[in-house]
Protein backbone atom coordinates (compact mmCIF):
# COMPACT_ATOMS: atom_id res chain seq x y z
CA UNK A 1 0.00 0.00 0.00
CA UNK A 2 2.81 2.43 0.86
CA UNK A 3 4.54 1.62 -2.43
CA UNK A 4 1.38 2.46 -4.36
CA UNK A 5 0.95 5.76 -2.51
CA UNK A 6 4.55 6.72 -3.27
CA UNK A 7 4.03 5.73 -6.92
CA UNK A 8 0.98 7.98 -7.07
CA UNK A 9 2.96 10.88 -5.61
CA UNK A 10 5.69 10.17 -8.17
CA UNK A 11 3.16 10.42 -11.00
CA UNK A 12 2.02 13.86 -9.88
CA UNK A 13 5.61 15.03 -9.39
CA UNK A 14 6.54 13.74 -12.85
CA UNK A 15 3.84 15.87 -14.44
CA UNK A 16 4.73 18.87 -12.28
CA UNK A 17 8.50 18.77 -12.80
CA UNK A 18 8.90 17.35 -16.31
CA UNK A 19 6.24 19.43 -18.09
CA UNK A 20 8.56 22.47 -18.56
CA UNK A 21 11.29 20.15 -19.90
CA UNK A 22 9.00 18.85 -22.67
CA UNK A 23 7.97 22.43 -23.50
CA UNK A 24 11.62 23.46 -23.68
CA UNK A 25 12.44 20.60 -26.04
CA UNK A 26 9.56 21.48 -28.36
CA UNK A 27 10.49 25.18 -28.48
CA UNK A 28 14.14 24.41 -29.14
CA UNK A 29 13.43 21.74 -31.76
CA UNK A 30 10.98 24.06 -33.51
CA UNK A 31 13.72 26.66 -33.90
CA UNK A 32 16.25 24.05 -35.00
CA UNK A 33 13.91 22.85 -37.75
CA UNK A 34 13.82 26.44 -39.00
CA UNK A 35 17.65 26.54 -38.91
CA UNK A 36 17.80 28.82 -35.89
CA UNK A 37 19.73 28.18 -32.69
CA UNK A 38 16.71 28.28 -30.41
CA UNK A 39 16.48 28.72 -26.62
CA UNK A 40 17.93 26.32 -24.09
CA UNK A 41 15.85 23.25 -23.30
CA UNK A 42 15.80 24.53 -19.68
CA UNK A 43 14.48 27.98 -20.61
CA UNK A 44 10.89 27.31 -19.40
CA UNK A 45 12.24 26.64 -15.89
CA UNK A 46 14.06 29.99 -15.96
CA UNK A 47 10.94 31.76 -17.21
CA UNK A 48 8.84 30.29 -14.40
CA UNK A 49 11.48 31.25 -11.81
CA UNK A 50 11.47 34.81 -13.13
CA UNK A 51 7.65 35.07 -13.12
CA UNK A 52 7.33 33.80 -9.54
CA UNK A 53 9.74 36.52 -8.40
CA UNK A 54 7.96 39.39 -10.14
CA UNK A 55 5.38 41.77 -8.72
CA UNK A 56 1.65 41.27 -9.28
CA UNK A 57 -0.28 43.85 -11.31
CA UNK A 58 -4.05 43.36 -11.08
CA UNK A 59 -6.67 45.15 -13.24
CA UNK A 60 -9.00 47.41 -11.26
CA UNK A 61 -12.06 45.65 -12.72
CA UNK A 62 -10.90 42.16 -11.69
CA UNK A 63 -13.06 40.14 -9.29
CA UNK A 64 -12.41 36.90 -7.39
CA UNK A 65 -12.68 34.98 -10.68
CA UNK A 66 -9.47 36.61 -11.89
CA UNK A 67 -7.64 35.38 -8.77
CA UNK A 68 -9.25 31.92 -8.73
CA UNK A 69 -8.68 30.97 -12.39
CA UNK A 70 -4.89 30.30 -12.15
CA UNK A 71 -5.36 28.28 -8.96
CA UNK A 72 -8.21 26.21 -10.44
CA UNK A 73 -6.29 25.60 -13.69
CA UNK A 74 -3.14 24.58 -11.82
CA UNK A 75 -5.01 22.34 -9.36
CA UNK A 76 -6.95 20.65 -12.16
CA UNK A 77 -3.72 19.70 -13.90
CA UNK A 78 -2.45 18.16 -10.65
CA UNK A 79 -5.63 16.09 -10.28
CA UNK A 80 -5.73 14.37 -13.67
CA UNK A 81 -2.43 12.45 -13.14
CA UNK A 82 -4.19 10.59 -10.33
CA UNK A 83 -6.56 9.01 -12.87
CA UNK A 84 -4.33 8.05 -15.82
CA UNK A 85 -1.33 5.71 -16.35
CA UNK A 86 1.64 8.07 -16.18
CA UNK A 87 4.32 5.74 -14.76
CA UNK A 88 2.50 2.51 -13.84
CA UNK A 89 0.30 0.21 -15.91
CA UNK A 90 -2.00 -0.63 -13.00
CA UNK A 91 -4.49 1.53 -11.02
CA UNK A 92 -3.15 3.31 -7.95
CA UNK A 93 -5.12 4.11 -4.73
CA UNK A 94 -6.94 7.20 -6.10
CA UNK A 95 -7.26 6.07 -9.72
CA UNK A 96 -10.85 4.91 -9.21
CA UNK A 97 -12.06 8.46 -8.53
CA UNK A 98 -12.89 8.93 -12.22
CA UNK A 99 -12.74 7.40 -15.69
CA UNK A 100 -11.71 8.79 -19.08
CA UNK A 101 -14.66 11.19 -19.27
CA UNK A 102 -14.02 12.36 -15.71
CA UNK A 103 -10.45 13.24 -16.60
CA UNK A 104 -11.66 15.14 -19.67
CA UNK A 105 -14.12 17.09 -17.50
CA UNK A 106 -11.34 18.14 -15.11
CA UNK A 107 -9.17 19.25 -18.04
CA UNK A 108 -11.92 21.49 -19.41
CA UNK A 109 -12.66 22.94 -15.95
CA UNK A 110 -9.40 24.89 -16.00
CA UNK A 111 -10.13 26.17 -19.52
CA UNK A 112 -13.57 27.36 -18.41
CA UNK A 113 -12.18 29.40 -15.51
CA UNK A 114 -9.44 30.96 -17.64
CA UNK A 115 -12.07 32.01 -20.20
CA UNK A 116 -14.19 33.58 -17.46
CA UNK A 117 -11.15 35.37 -16.03
CA UNK A 118 -10.25 36.77 -19.46
CA UNK A 119 -13.74 38.28 -19.71
CA UNK A 120 -13.67 39.38 -16.07
CA UNK A 121 -10.72 41.71 -16.65
CA UNK A 122 -12.71 43.75 -19.18
CA UNK A 123 -9.84 43.70 -21.69
CA UNK A 124 -10.64 43.63 -25.39
CA UNK A 125 -7.85 41.14 -25.94
CA UNK A 126 -9.28 38.87 -23.24
CA UNK A 127 -12.64 38.87 -25.01
CA UNK A 128 -10.98 38.05 -28.32
CA UNK A 129 -9.03 35.16 -26.82
CA UNK A 130 -12.03 33.73 -24.97
CA UNK A 131 -14.35 33.93 -27.97
CA UNK A 132 -11.79 32.25 -30.23
CA UNK A 133 -11.17 29.53 -27.66
CA UNK A 134 -14.90 28.82 -27.40
CA UNK A 135 -15.22 28.71 -31.21
CA UNK A 136 -12.49 26.09 -31.34
CA UNK A 137 -14.07 24.17 -28.45
CA UNK A 138 -17.40 23.91 -30.30
CA UNK A 139 -15.85 21.26 -32.53
CA UNK A 140 -12.92 20.13 -30.38
CA UNK A 141 -14.90 19.07 -27.30
CA UNK A 142 -17.53 16.93 -29.13
CA UNK A 143 -14.70 15.29 -31.07
CA UNK A 144 -12.83 14.54 -27.85
CA UNK A 145 -15.98 12.97 -26.40
CA UNK A 146 -16.41 10.86 -29.55
CA UNK A 147 -12.79 9.71 -29.28
CA UNK A 148 -13.43 8.66 -25.67
CA UNK A 149 -16.61 6.86 -26.77
CA UNK A 150 -14.63 5.05 -29.47
CA UNK A 151 -12.01 4.02 -26.92
CA UNK A 152 -14.74 2.79 -24.57
CA UNK A 153 -16.43 0.72 -27.30
CA UNK A 154 -13.10 -0.75 -28.39
CA UNK A 155 -12.02 -1.80 -24.88
CA UNK A 156 -15.50 -2.32 -23.39
CA UNK A 157 -14.38 -0.18 -20.47
CA UNK A 158 -13.89 3.50 -19.62
CA UNK A 159 -10.71 3.07 -17.58
CA UNK A 160 -7.47 4.02 -19.39
CA UNK A 161 -5.59 1.18 -17.69
CA UNK A 162 -7.89 -1.38 -19.35
CA UNK A 163 -7.22 0.18 -22.76
CA UNK A 164 -3.47 0.06 -22.10
CA UNK A 165 -3.57 -3.66 -21.22
CA UNK A 166 -5.79 -4.49 -24.20
CA UNK A 167 -3.46 -2.86 -26.74
CA UNK A 168 -0.37 -4.48 -25.19
CA UNK A 169 -1.95 -7.94 -25.12
CA UNK A 170 -3.69 -7.87 -28.51
CA UNK A 171 -1.75 -6.82 -31.64
CA UNK A 172 -4.90 -7.44 -33.69
CA UNK A 173 -6.73 -4.72 -31.78
CA UNK A 174 -3.70 -2.41 -31.93
CA UNK A 175 -3.58 -2.57 -35.75
CA UNK A 176 -7.35 -2.56 -36.21
CA UNK A 177 -8.99 0.27 -38.21
CA UNK A 178 -10.83 1.39 -35.06
CA UNK A 179 -7.61 2.01 -33.16
CA UNK A 180 -5.81 3.66 -36.09
CA UNK A 181 -8.70 6.04 -36.71
CA UNK A 182 -8.75 6.96 -33.01
CA UNK A 183 -4.99 7.67 -33.04
CA UNK A 184 -5.32 10.00 -36.04
CA UNK A 185 -8.35 11.78 -34.55
CA UNK A 186 -6.59 12.31 -31.23
CA UNK A 187 -3.41 13.53 -32.95
CA UNK A 188 -5.37 16.33 -34.65
CA UNK A 189 -6.92 17.21 -31.29
CA UNK A 190 -3.40 17.42 -29.84
CA UNK A 191 -2.54 20.05 -32.44
CA UNK A 192 -5.54 22.11 -31.33
CA UNK A 193 -5.28 21.65 -27.56
CA UNK A 194 -1.52 22.33 -27.45
CA UNK A 195 -1.74 25.44 -29.70
CA UNK A 196 0.03 23.79 -32.64
CA UNK A 197 -2.71 24.34 -35.19
CA UNK A 198 -1.44 26.77 -37.90
CA UNK A 199 -3.88 29.47 -36.79
CA UNK A 200 -2.20 29.89 -33.40
CA UNK A 201 0.79 32.00 -32.53
CA UNK A 202 2.95 32.01 -29.41
CA UNK A 203 3.80 35.67 -30.05
CA UNK A 204 1.82 38.83 -29.30
CA UNK A 205 0.51 39.27 -32.84
CA UNK A 206 -3.07 40.46 -32.51
CA UNK A 207 -4.55 38.64 -35.51
CA UNK A 208 -3.24 35.25 -34.32
CA UNK A 209 -3.49 35.60 -30.54
CA UNK A 210 -5.66 32.99 -28.85
CA UNK A 211 -3.98 31.61 -25.75
CA UNK A 212 -1.80 34.70 -25.26
CA UNK A 213 -4.84 36.99 -25.52
CA UNK A 214 -6.64 35.16 -22.70
CA UNK A 215 -3.81 35.66 -20.21
CA UNK A 216 -2.53 39.03 -21.41
CA UNK A 217 -3.74 40.82 -18.25
CA UNK A 218 -1.91 38.44 -15.92
CA UNK A 219 1.54 39.02 -14.49
CA UNK A 220 3.91 37.72 -11.85
CA UNK A 221 3.11 34.50 -9.92
CA UNK A 222 -0.43 34.25 -11.31
CA UNK A 223 0.94 34.28 -14.86
CA UNK A 224 3.51 31.71 -13.76
CA UNK A 225 0.74 29.41 -12.52
CA UNK A 226 -1.12 29.74 -15.83
CA UNK A 227 2.00 29.06 -17.90
CA UNK A 228 2.87 26.05 -15.75
CA UNK A 229 -0.70 24.72 -15.95
CA UNK A 230 -0.59 25.02 -19.74
CA UNK A 231 2.65 23.01 -19.85
CA UNK A 232 1.13 20.36 -17.58
CA UNK A 233 -1.97 20.13 -19.77
CA UNK A 234 0.28 19.46 -22.75
CA UNK A 235 2.13 16.81 -20.70
CA UNK A 236 -1.15 15.13 -19.70
CA UNK A 237 -2.49 15.04 -23.26
CA UNK A 238 0.79 13.59 -24.47
CA UNK A 239 0.56 10.99 -21.68
CA UNK A 240 -2.91 9.89 -22.77
CA UNK A 241 -1.82 9.82 -26.40
CA UNK A 242 1.35 7.79 -25.71
CA UNK A 243 0.55 5.54 -22.75
CA UNK A 244 -3.06 4.78 -23.66
CA UNK A 245 -3.18 4.86 -27.47
CA UNK A 246 0.13 4.83 -29.36
CA UNK A 247 3.01 3.48 -27.22
CA UNK A 248 1.37 1.63 -24.30
CA UNK A 249 4.63 -0.13 -23.39
CA UNK A 250 7.40 0.93 -21.01
CA UNK A 251 5.35 1.46 -17.84
CA UNK A 252 6.26 0.12 -14.43
CA UNK A 253 4.58 -3.21 -13.65
CA UNK A 254 5.40 -3.56 -9.93
CA UNK A 255 5.91 0.06 -8.89
CA UNK A 256 9.46 -0.35 -7.60
CA UNK A 257 11.76 2.67 -7.37
CA UNK A 258 13.90 1.46 -10.29
CA UNK A 259 10.79 0.70 -12.33
CA UNK A 260 9.35 4.16 -11.68
CA UNK A 261 12.60 5.89 -12.69
CA UNK A 262 12.87 3.76 -15.83
CA UNK A 263 9.24 4.48 -16.72
CA UNK A 264 9.89 8.23 -16.31
CA UNK A 265 12.92 8.04 -18.62
CA UNK A 266 10.94 6.07 -21.23
CA UNK A 267 8.08 8.55 -20.94
CA UNK A 268 10.39 11.49 -21.69
CA UNK A 269 11.73 9.62 -24.72
CA UNK A 270 8.17 9.00 -25.96
CA UNK A 271 7.35 12.67 -25.57
CA UNK A 272 10.44 13.73 -27.46
CA UNK A 273 9.33 11.55 -30.40
CA UNK A 274 5.75 12.85 -30.34
CA UNK A 275 6.94 16.44 -29.81
CA UNK A 276 9.26 16.15 -32.80
CA UNK A 277 6.38 14.86 -34.93
CA UNK A 278 4.17 17.74 -33.78
CA UNK A 279 6.84 20.31 -34.66
CA UNK A 280 7.35 18.82 -38.12
CA UNK A 281 3.61 18.79 -38.83
CA UNK A 282 3.25 22.38 -37.60
CA UNK A 283 6.29 23.57 -39.59
CA UNK A 284 5.38 22.01 -42.95
CA UNK A 285 1.84 23.44 -42.86
CA UNK A 286 1.10 26.86 -44.25
CA UNK A 287 -0.60 29.25 -41.85
CA UNK A 288 -4.39 29.18 -42.21
CA UNK A 289 -6.91 31.98 -41.96
CA UNK A 290 -8.75 31.73 -38.66
CA UNK A 291 -12.13 30.92 -40.20
CA UNK A 292 -10.62 27.71 -41.64
CA UNK A 293 -10.08 26.29 -38.15
CA UNK A 294 -13.02 23.96 -38.69
CA UNK A 295 -11.29 21.99 -41.47
CA UNK A 296 -8.81 19.95 -39.37
CA UNK A 297 -11.34 19.65 -36.55
CA UNK A 298 -13.99 18.38 -38.97
CA UNK A 299 -11.47 15.81 -40.23
CA UNK A 300 -10.84 14.71 -36.64
CA UNK A 301 -14.59 14.47 -36.01
CA UNK A 302 -15.01 12.32 -39.13
CA UNK A 303 -12.15 10.03 -38.09
CA UNK A 304 -13.77 9.51 -34.69
CA UNK A 305 -17.08 8.61 -36.38
CA UNK A 306 -15.27 6.17 -38.68
CA UNK A 307 -13.60 4.57 -35.64
CA UNK A 308 -16.98 3.98 -33.99
CA UNK A 309 -18.47 2.57 -37.22
CA UNK A 310 -15.45 0.32 -37.81
CA UNK A 311 -15.81 -1.03 -34.28
CA UNK A 312 -19.50 -1.80 -34.82
CA UNK A 313 -18.77 -3.59 -38.11
CA UNK A 314 -16.06 -5.63 -36.45
N, C-alpha and C positions, 0 to 999 in steps of 0.2 A: 504493500500500500504506500509506504514512504517513497519507494522508487518511482511509482506512478505519479505521485504528487510532484516530486522533483522533476520528472520528465515533462509534466504539464507546465511547470514554471519555466523550464528550459525552452519550451515552444514559444511562450510569450516573449521571453528575453531574446530569442532568435529573431522574431519579427521586429521587436523594438530596436535591436542593435544592428542588425544586418540590413535593414531597409535602406538607410542612407548609402551603404556600400553599393547596393545594386543600382541605385539612382546615379551614383558617381560613375559606375562602369558604363551605364547607358549614355550619359552625357559625354564622357570622354570618347567612347567608341563612335558616337554620332559625329563628333568633330574629326576623328581620325578618318572616317569614311569620306568626309569632304576635304581630306588632305590638309587639315589644320592640326595644330598640336593638341588643343583641347585642355580642359582643366584637369587637375589631379583627381584620381579616383576617390580621394578622401575629402574633396572639396565640400560635399554636403555636410560632413561633420563640422567643418570649420564655419560654414554658413549658419548652422544651427547654434553653435557656440556663440557666434557674434550676435545673433538675434536674441538669445536668452540673456545677454548682457547689455541690451539696449533699453532705452526708456520707452514707456508706453505713451502713445498719443491716441486719445479716444475722441471720436466725433461728439459734438454737443448733443446731437439728436439720438445718440445710441441708447438703447434700453438694456434690460437684463439679457435679452436674446443675443446681443452683440458679444456679451461676456461669456454666455453659456455655450455658444456654438463651437469654439475651439475645444472646450473641455469635452463636450458631447462627442465631437468627431474623433478626438484622440482616444477617449474611453471606448468608443465603439470598435476602433481598430485593435484595441487590446483585448476585446471580448471574443471576437471571431476566432482567433487562434486556439481558443479552448474547444472549438467545435469541429475543427478540420485536422486532417493528418499532415502536420508540419514536419515532425521528426520521427514519429512512430506510426506503424501501420495497424495499430490496434487502439480502441477507444480508451481514453484516460478518464479519471474520476468525474470531471465535469463535462465530458463530451456528450452526455445524453441530455443536456439542457436544450438542445435544438438540433434540427436537421438541416438539409441543404437550404430549404426555403427560409428557415429561421436565420441562418447566416446571411442570406441575401437581404433580409429585412433589416438586420443590424447595420449592414454596409450602407444601405440607402438612408438610414436614420441620420448619419453624420452629414450626408449630402443635403438632406432636407433642412437641417439647422443652419448649415452654411448659406443656403439660398435665402432663408429667412433673415439671417444676419446681414447679408448683402443688401436686402431691401430695407432693413431696419436703419441702416446708416443714412439713408436718404440720398446716397450718391447716384449720379446718373450711370456711372460705370458699373456700380453694383447691380442696378436694374438690368443693364445690358447683359452682364454675365449670368445673372439668375435666369432671365428669360431664355437665353441661348441654351443654358444647361437643361432647362425644362423641355425645350423643343427637342433636344437630343434624347432626353429620357423617355419621351412619348413613344419612340420606337425601341430604344435600348432596353428599357425595363421589361416590356412584354416579351421581347426576344430572350432576355435572360431567364424569365420564367419558363418559356417554352424549352429552353436548353435544359433547365432543371427537370422539367416534366419528361423530356426525352431520356435523361439520365436515369430517372426513377423507373420509367417503363423498361429500360434496358436491363437494369439491375434488380428490378422488383423490390426496391428499397429506396429510402430517401436519405440514408446515412452515407456520407462520403467514404467511410472505411469499407463498407460493403462493395462499393463500386471499385475501389482500389484492389480488393482481393479478387473480384471477378475478373478484372482485366489482366491481373498477374497470372491467374490460374487458367484462363481460357484464351488462347491465341485466336480462336475462331471468332470470339466476341470482339477482341481487340481490333481485328482487321475487317470487321463487318461494316457494311455501308452505314448502319445506324451510328456506330461510334465515330467513323470518319467524318460524317456530316456534322456531328456534334462538336468535334475538334475544330473544324473549319468555322462553324458558327461562333464558337467561343473565342477563337482567335480574332475575328473581326470585332467582337465586343471588347476584347482587350485593347485594341487600337483606340476605341472610343473612350473607354473608362480610364485609360492611362494617358489621355491627351496626345495620342500618336496619330490620330486621324489627320489628313492633310488640310484640315480647316482650322486646326489649332495653332497656337503660337505660344512659346514660352517667354516671349518678349513682350514689352509694353507697346505693342502696335494696336491701335484702337480697333481697326477693322477685323483683327483676328482674335482679340482678347476674349477668352471664355473663363478659364480658371483664374487667370490673373485679375480679371475684372471683378470677380466675386470677392477677392480678398485684398483689393487695392487699399481699402481704408484701414487695414490692420497693420500693426507695427510691433516691434519688440517681442516679448515672450509669447503673446497671443499669436502673432504671425509665425513664430517658431513652432508652436503647437500645430497650427494648420499645415505648415509645410511638412512636418514630421508625420502627421496623420495621412497626408497625401502619399508620402513615400511608403507608409505601412499598408495603405490600401493597394498600391501597386504590388507590394510584396505578397499580400494575401491573394490577390487575383492570380498572380503567377504561381502561387502554391497550389491553388485549386486546379489551374490549367496543367501543371506538371505532375503533381502527386496523385491527382484523381483521374485525369484524362489521358495525358500524353506519355509521361515517363513515371509510371506508378511503382517503379523499383527503387531500391537504394534507401529505404526507410528502416529504422531500427525495429527489430522483431521482439527483443527482450527488454529494451529500455535501459541497458547498461550504460555506464558513463562513456565507454569507448564507442559503443553503438550510437549514442546520441551525437557525439562529436563527429563521427564518420558520416552520419546522416546529414548533419549541418554542412559539412564540406561538400557532400554530393549535391545537396540542395543549392548551394551557391553555384556549383558548376552547371547545374540545370538552368539556373536563372541566367547565367552568362550566355548560354546557348540561345535561350528564348529571347533575351534582350538583344542579342546580335541580330536575330531574325527580325525582330520588331524594328530595329534601326534601319536595316536594309530595305524592308518593305516601305517604311516611311520615307526613306531617302529617294527611292526610285520612282515614287509617285509624284506627279505634278500637283501643285496646290490647287484645291478645288474652291469654287465659290461656295459661300456658306449655305445657300439654298439647296445645294446638291448633297447635303449631309445625309439625306434619306437614302441615297443609292447604296452605299455599303451596308447600312443598317437594314435595308430591305433585302439585300442579298443574304445577310445573316439570318433574318427572319425566315426566309424561304428555305435555307439550309436546315434550320431547326424543324420546320414543318416536314421536310423530306426525311429527316431522321426519325420522326415519330411515325410517318407512313411506312418507312422501310422496316421499322420494328414491328409494326402490325402485320405487314406482309410476311415477315419471317415467322 
